């Protein structure tokens, strides 16, 4: 299984960015997907999760109404649309895949998102 993130970069506060994660190695639609992030000096946290079909989503409180997770099962890809970015969104963002929202067994290498003032 391989998960490859892309789309990170350096942006200004208030800007938008879309992350993508392409999965390969097993049937994409059989697995839940998630985005996590790890900021310097902080524990890794879950940002957003999406069910196998895409009908259910979860967001951590700090990103609600600003971030949107979606998936395209035909393209084996999960997305994270981020808007109104804040300085505190600066982190390495990882996508993860698993059978359930509490059991992610594969992770990507991450993509850096840096938000400047």
Secondary structure, 3 states (H helix, E strand, C coil): CEEEEECCEEEECCCCEEEEEEEECCCHHHCEEEEEEECCCCCCEEEEEECCCCCCEEECHHHCCCEEEEEECCCCEEEEEECCCCHHHCEEEEEEEEEECCEEEEECCCEEEEEEC
